[in-house]
Amino acid sequence: MVEIHLKTTDMISILIADDHKLIRETWTYILNSDSRFKVIGTCSNSEDAVTFSKQKHPNVVLMDINMIPYSGIEATRRINEVSPQSYVIGVTMHSQPSYAKKMLQQGARGYVTKNSSREEMFNAIVEVAKGNRYLCEEIKELIAESNIDPATLSAINSLTEREMDVVNLIVQGSQSKDISTKLKISIKTVEVHRHNIFKKLKLKNAVALIHFMNNSPIVM
């Protein structure tokens, strides 16, 4: 269900799309406390975010990546199609630059991790509303520190969005059964993804994958 708020035209209108109610309520309060911003709606799933953007055309959409029924990455692509004047900022717990890359590839204008400060979020919204791109300091630092050869970079970028979801869960310590439950796919499908991931990255097992991801931030 989408909660709709009154729009003030002199402000930057914002839609918050996140599956956690506390985050939606907290960011609504924080943003509405600043005279530059007005939250005109909040939603808990990606489908509502796309529909709301098509109907109300917010200036900025704060989009969580981990959404249902499809990811925030896919929602960003759809919003870019139905409301190109609505600029998306990815807001997520994922600090791997590969997620930022995939969001930008689908039309996002900004990317901010949930480790970012309130001031950084405000800066991101203002810059993106102007039509500029914005990457938070955490992501820029990871990019600056990275030193990956072209072959490795190509292999990482070949991973699909779902494979990246599996990679992230493996890095967090999840086993195949846990991944199956969290992503709502069969264990057999998880194993296929694991096989493809190891093959693409030329790694032998999950331990090698975890070491690889923890020590190889991905350049944009």
C-alpha positions in Angstrom: 0.0 0.0 0.0 1.2 3.5 -0.9 0.9 6.3 1.6 0.4 9.6 -0.2 1.4 13.0 1.2 0.4 16.4 -0.1 2.8 18.0 -2.7 4.4 21.4 -2.3 5.6 22.5 -5.7 8.5 24.8 -4.4 10.1 21.8 -2.8 11.9 18.7 -4.1 9.2 16.1 -4.1 10.4 12.6 -2.9 9.1 9.1 -2.9 10.6 6.7 -0.4 10.6 3.0 -1.4 11.8 0.7 1.3 10.4 -2.5 2.8 11.0 -1.4 6.4 8.3 0.7 7.9 10.6 2.3 10.5 13.0 3.5 7.8 10.1 5.0 5.8 8.7 6.8 8.8 12.1 8.0 10.0 13.2 9.3 6.6 9.8 11.0 6.1 10.2 12.8 9.4 13.8 13.8 8.7 13.2 15.0 5.1 10.0 16.9 5.9 11.9 18.7 8.6 14.0 20.4 5.9 12.3 23.2 4.0 13.9 22.0 0.7 12.1 18.6 0.7 8.6 17.2 0.7 7.9 13.5 0.9 4.9 13.0 -1.2 4.6 9.2 -0.8 6.1 6.0 0.7 5.8 2.4 -0.4 6.9 -1.0 0.8 7.3 -2.8 -2.6 8.8 -2.2 -6.0 5.5 -2.5 -7.9 3.9 0.3 -6.0 7.0 2.4 -6.4 6.7 2.1 -10.2 3.0 2.8 -10.2 3.3 5.8 -7.9 6.1 7.3 -10.0 4.1 6.9 -13.2 1.1 8.7 -11.7 2.7 11.3 -9.5 6.2 11.9 -11.0 8.2 12.7 -7.9 11.4 14.6 -8.5 13.5 12.0 -6.6 12.9 8.4 -5.7 14.8 6.9 -2.8 14.9 3.2 -3.8 16.1 0.3 -1.6 17.6 -2.5 -3.7 16.2 -5.4 -1.7 12.5 -5.1 -2.7 9.7 -7.3 -3.7 8.1 -8.5 -6.0 11.2 -7.5 -8.1 14.4 -5.8 -7.0 15.0 -2.1 -6.7 17.4 -2.4 -9.7 14.6 -3.6 -11.9 12.2 -1.0 -10.4 14.7 1.7 -11.3 14.7 0.5 -14.9 10.9 0.6 -15.0 10.7 4.0 -13.3 13.2 5.4 -15.8 10.8 4.2 -18.6 7.5 5.5 -17.2 8.7 8.6 -15.4 12.1 9.7 -16.8 11.8 13.0 -15.0 11.9 11.1 -11.7 15.5 10.6 -10.7 16.3 7.5 -8.6 18.8 7.3 -5.8 19.7 3.7 -4.7 19.7 3.5 -0.9 21.1 0.2 0.4 23.1 -1.7 2.9 25.3 -3.1 0.1 28.6 -1.4 -0.1 30.0 -3.4 -3.1 30.5 -0.9 -6.0 29.0 -3.6 -8.3 25.5 -2.8 -7.0 26.1 0.9 -7.6 27.2 0.1 -11.2 24.1 -2.0 -11.9 21.8 0.7 -10.5 23.4 3.4 -12.6 23.2 1.1 -15.7 19.5 0.9 -15.2 19.1 4.7 -15.0 19.7 5.6 -11.3 21.3 9.0 -10.8 22.7 8.4 -7.4 23.8 5.7 -4.9 24.0 6.1 -1.1 24.6 3.3 1.4 22.8 3.1 4.7 26.1 4.0 6.5 25.9 7.5 5.0 25.1 10.5 7.1 21.9 12.6 7.0 24.0 15.4 5.4 25.3 13.1 2.7 21.7 12.0 1.9 20.6 15.6 1.7 23.5 16.4 -0.7 22.7 13.4 -2.8 19.0 14.5 -3.1 19.9 18.1 -4.0 22.5 17.1 -6.6 20.4 14.4 -8.2 17.4 16.8 -8.4 19.6 19.1 -10.4 20.2 16.3 -12.9 23.7 15.5 -11.6 25.0 12.1 -10.5 26.0 11.4 -6.9 28.0 8.5 -5.3 28.4 8.5 -1.5 31.9 8.7 0.0 32.0 5.1 1.1 31.6 3.9 -2.5 34.0 6.4 -3.9 36.6 5.3 -1.4 36.2 1.7 -2.3 36.6 2.6 -6.0 39.7 4.6 -5.3 41.3 1.8 -3.3 40.5 -0.9 -5.9 43.2 -2.2 -8.2 41.7 -4.9 -10.3 43.0 -6.2 -13.6 40.7 -5.9 -16.7 40.1 -9.7 -16.9 38.9 -9.8 -13.3 36.7 -6.7 -13.8 35.1 -8.3 -16.8 34.4 -11.5 -14.9 32.7 -9.6 -12.1 30.6 -7.5 -14.4 29.4 -10.6 -16.1 27.6 -11.7 -13.0 23.8 -11.3 -13.3 21.7 -9.4 -10.7 20.5 -12.7 -9.2 24.0 -14.1 -9.1 25.1 -10.9 -7.2 22.3 -11.5 -4.7 23.6 -15.0 -4.2 27.2 -13.7 -3.9 26.1 -11.2 -1.2 24.4 -13.8 0.8 27.4 -16.2 0.6 29.7 -13.4 1.8 27.3 -12.9 4.7 27.8 -16.6 5.6 24.5 -18.0 4.3 24.3 -21.6 3.2 22.4 -22.8 0.2 19.3 -23.6 2.2 19.2 -20.1 3.8 19.8 -18.5 0.4 16.9 -20.6 -1.1 14.6 -19.3 1.7 15.7 -15.7 1.5 15.5 -15.4 -2.3 12.4 -17.7 -2.6 14.1 -20.0 -5.1 14.8 -23.7 -5.0 18.0 -25.1 -3.6 18.7 -26.6 -7.0 18.5 -23.1 -8.5 20.8 -21.8 -5.8 23.4 -24.6 -6.6 23.2 -23.7 -10.3 23.9 -20.0 -9.4 26.8 -21.0 -7.2 28.3 -23.2 -10.0 28.0 -20.3 -12.5 29.5 -17.8 -10.1 32.5 -20.0 -9.3 33.0 -20.7 -13.0 32.8 -17.0 -14.1 35.2 -15.9 -11.3 37.4 -19.0 -11.6 37.1 -19.8 -7.9 36.9 -23.2 -6.3 34.6 -22.7 -3.3 32.7 -20.3 -1.0 35.8 -19.6 1.1 37.7 -18.4 -2.0 34.7 -16.3 -3.0 34.4 -14.6 0.4 38.1 -13.8 0.3 37.8 -12.5 -3.2 34.9 -10.2 -2.5 36.3 -8.9 0.7 39.6 -8.0 -0.9 38.5 -6.9 -4.3 36.2 -3.8 -4.4 34.8 -3.4 -7.9 35.5 -0.4 -10.0 32.7 1.5 -11.8 
